[in-house]
Amino acid sequence: MKKQYTLALLFLLFATVSAFAQKQLKGKVKDSKGAPIASANVNLKDKDGNIISFTRTDSKGEYSLSLGDETKDLSVEATIIGYEKKAVAVAALNQTYDLVLQESEINLKPVVVKNRPSLTSNGDTLNYKTSDFADKQDRSIGDVLKKMPGIEVAENGKISYNGKSISNFYFDGDNLLDDKYGVATKSVPHGAVDKVQIIEKDQPIKMLRKNNMSDDVALNLVMKDEARLKIMGDIKAGLGTPDRFDGNLNAMMFKKNIKFLNNIKGNNIGIDPGIDLTSFNDFFKRQENDKPGNFLSAGAAGVPTLPQNRSLFNKAGLINLNNLFKFNQDLQLKANVSYLYDQRNQQYNKFSETYLPGQTIRYTELQNNSINPQKLHAQFNLNSNAEMHYLNNTFIADYNPFKTNSEVFINGIGANQSLSQRMFDISNEFNYRRKLKSTMVNFYSYIDRSSQPETLNIRPGLNENILNNNTPYAGLNQYISFPTWFTNNYFSFALVNGKFTQTYKAGFNWQNQKLGSELYRIQNDQTTELVSADMTNDLNWTKFRTYAEANYEYAGDKLKVGLALPLSYNKIDYNDASHALDKNLEKFFINPVFNIKYQTGIENYITANYGFKNDLGGLDEVYRGTILKNYRSLFANDAPISEKKTHFAGAGFNFRKAMQMFFFSVNANYSNTTLNTISSYTLTNSIQQRIVLPLSNQLKSFSVSANSSKYLFSWRSTINGAVSFSQTKLDQLLNNELLPFTSETMIYKAGIESKLTSFMTWSYNANYSVNTSKSSKADAITTKYQQLRQQSALTATLFRSLFVNLTGEHIFTHQASQPDLKYIFADLNVRYRFVKIKTDLEFGVTNLANVKKFEAINLSVNSLTSGTYYIPGRVAMLKATFNF
């Protein structure tokens, strides 16, 4: 333990010394009257006019620039719209350089301003004034984001800009929450936010900004000055019927050197606090640490296609602590710690049909589940981000115990089952970059250790004809152990020559996984025995990959081109003595990727990409011993490691007119994958068995989508629309027959956020989808599924401090072989604000129609599933919220 603390202190000391080693050039930018000029661009240039360092002035007009040892022939320059550019030579570092800018006239077309919302654009940054889009009844910044043209907030909290997901969420430029930013959109009061900034070509690493090839989009909240001076938050408490409670405590602060957003919440009204922990980027996918998901399940039918607060029976609590400390402008320490405890009940009936030539397999299932998920997450990050160096170290520990107890009936046969899963994962990621004149070097190391033991108990035993020689028996116990080690390490260096950048990388990763599994049966006399030696696994898997990669990038004023040439040598060894299995595989891969971006106008650009990728399968495709995945599914394999070869291509066009608040994008993608293995399913009316077999097959997919958003000034409304089409062609091996399937989905979306009057707003969103599935077999069944979902809300402000909100949702589902399904939900909420004591008192009723049962239809390539879910009925709540 002492050694670990010593290493941590050394890392911190090294980063701090490196950060302070940078020389600082300071000064102030002001106008001819001596008033400070905020947000002015300040550039440090060499004798050839190349930008060495850049920044912006703060609210006091002050700036600070970092520079190296060389100070000869340097100049500092300040620019901002409305003023003449000013530059002065740098003579020495022991003095400040104040720049006085003279006002200049700019010839603009006449503009008539009628108190309407506006956007400003500064390079790659788009600024939304929060107050221009907010209404009195809005609470959080998330309420306002939905009204901003070009920005979309999904039901799960994911934010997109002009059809592209954001990569980072900042508070005054600081990334407090990483990609778990859902808590911010619901907690941060919109009144504390001055501006919402959309940053295109976001590059958080300072030393990479000069030759920036990033296509990421980030969202930055610019906080008001008064919001930076104090702790803000709210305390909410609510009681309701039948036996409902809801509580929440938020505390946040956004000072320059200290930022935090901490909350504690708990409820049993169907709101899952764990949504705040949703991660919107797949970190492990980037790492190539491919791990199977859980091997075992309780066979649940999932959740209905309803907002969670309409369908969830829960009792949950969450502690979510996010704290950031800045030692200076380049060095910071961040801690994100959370714990979720949840208890859920789920009751459903499920009917499914799988369509095969000449036959249809049917399951009727009833389940009553008691689910207890828990999540403990601890993440600590040290970041030193300067012009000449970058250091980032992230330590993460996760522990997720998950328990399920359920009663199940399948085709009239009943059983009880208990599932226990305990995932534990600990990792550390280290990244160090250094700039050496025109060369940048980078060292990266990541190490991860995880385990996920699982146990499934079923009482009494099922499918005795397969598992117990046609003799009834007392039960089954399936055990799984799956420890994993993984590390990825590389060294790279980049050569920068004007607009060209060459990057060369070399490294290796190593993965070791061990799968142990046993299936035991319990006879009626309570004796326990292995079902069969064929239903055990003791598999050892080792995957080694060494790689080298060359990247060539050109970043011109209008044209950006990138070419990546990754080469890799891959070696996999896996063995299991109990199944006489001892195999290995060696492969050499070249996976080129080419992309291009052309700026067709100041605000518009087109993109295109092409790539070829080789992928190797994982351990879950090669184990030989059969695993009882759930009460009616047996999985095993009899194939080599799967190999996938994929060609993929894409193109897109992004168009915007920021001043007119019009945004449009269209994107198309195509992929063609060839595989050397296929999953073969044998289905009966009591059980399904899967085995992976060596058989070549192909998967093709194509998708195209278009998104548009526009603010209508005369209507004081933001309208949006989208249309998408996707097609997938694949083969399935069912009951020993190879069946080619084609699945198509067409989706239409439309919405409006409108300010009808000074005291009334209205929103409407519609989503219409058509899913079609068919096989080319002559006697195959074609299925078609249609659903229309409409949501609307009307909010009125009465008597200045009284707010009334009425929402409604309509769901219509049509499937040819099933009766139409129609549902209407409505909610009412009345809130009164006591301004002097900063308290809101509200009364709300959800599900006014008292709907207690919901039916949902899900369509896949060759099956139809109809589920009946029991959901909470009408709930009435009285809540009080104190704001501070």
Salt bridges, closest charged atoms under 4 A:
ASP69 OD1 - LYS23 NZ 3.97
GLU77 OE1 - LYS45 NZ 3.20
GLU77 OE2 - LYS85 NZ 3.98
ASP124 OD1 - LYS201 NZ 3.69
ASP135 OD2 - LYS147 NZ 2.62
ASP135 OD1 - LYS755 NZ 3.25
ASP138 OD2 - LYS147 NZ 2.63
GLU155 OE2 - ARG789 NH2 2.97
ASP172 OD2 - ARG228 NE 2.85
ASP174 OD2 - LYS259 NZ 2.70
ASP174 OD1 - LYS326 NZ 3.23
ASP178 OD1 - LYS334 NZ 2.93
ASP194 OD1 - LYS129 NZ 2.47
GLU200 OE2 - ARG656 NH1 2.77
ASP215 OD1 - LYS597 NZ 3.23
ASP225 OD1 - ARG228 NH1 2.63
ASP246 OD2 - LYS236 NZ 3.61
ASP246 OD2 - LYS879 NZ 3.14
ASP272 OD2 - ARG344 NH2 2.92
ASP276 OD1 - LYS186 NZ 2.43
ASP276 OD2 - LYS265 NZ 2.82
GLU288 OE1 - ARG545 NH1 3.07
ASP290 OD1 - LYS543 NZ 3.98
ASP330 OD1 - LYS206 NZ 2.69
ASP342 OD2 - ARG344 NE 2.74
GLU353 OE2 - ARG362 NE 3.00
GLU365 OE2 - LYS350 NZ 3.92
GLU365 OE2 - ARG632 NH2 3.15
ASP398 OD1 - HIS377 ND1 2.58
ASP425 OD2 - LYS291 NZ 2.90
ASP448 OD2 - LYS291 NZ 3.93
GLU529 OE2 - ARG521 NE 2.82
ASP557 OD2 - LYS499 NZ 3.87
ASP573 OD2 - LYS571 NZ 3.00
GLU603 OE2 - ARG656 NE 3.17
ASP615 OD1 - LYS613 NZ 3.88
GLU643 OE1 - LYS587 NZ 3.45
GLU737 OE2 - LYS777 NZ 3.78
GLU809 OE1 - ARG310 NE 3.27
GLU809 OE2 - ARG789 NE 2.68
ASP820 OD1 - HIS814 ND1 2.60
ASP827 OD2 - ARG310 NH2 2.76
ASP840 OD2 - ARG139 NH2 3.83
ASP840 OD2 - ARG831 NH1 3.08
ASP840 OD1 - ARG833 NE 3.54
GLU842 OE2 - ARG139 NH2 2.77
